[in-house]
């Protein structure tokens, strides 16, 4: 079971990092929607950092939760149209 948790945590960390790299804000910076996109991107990045902190502390359960929350924030932002993503990606539920 520990190996499954480790593999899933690895996969979600990569998935979140790739998703952050792929998502480009759509609305212009400084507009209300641009600010919302920046907030969502910041939350996703913060959860990635938190997850890496938990992993360094040998806490894969909270690391996985952090990666999942970060991914959820970013995926919701994509679904709301705050981010453009490549058409050929399977990272999002668009």
JOLINWO-V792145 format. One record per backbone hydrogen bond with DSSP energy under -0.5 kcal/mol. CO is the residue of the C=O (numbers start at 1). NH is the residue of the N-H. Records with the same first field share a line. If there is no record, write none. Layout:
# JOLINWO-V792145
CO=NH + NH
This chain:
# JOLINWO-V792145
1=5
2=6
3=7
4=8
5=9
6=10
7=11
8=12
9=13
10=14
11=15
12=16
13=17
14=18
15=19
16=20
17=21
18=22
19=23
24=84
28=31
31=35
32=36
33=37
34=38
35=39
36=40
37=41
38=42
39=43
40=44
41=45
42=46
43=47
44=48
45=49
46=50
47=51
48=52
49=53
50=54
51=55
52=56
53=57
54=59
55=58
59=63
60=64
61=65
62=66
63=67
64=68
65=69
66=70
67=71
68=72
69=73
70=74
71=75
72=76
73=77
74=78
75=79
76=80
77=82 + 83
78=81
82=26
84=24
86=89
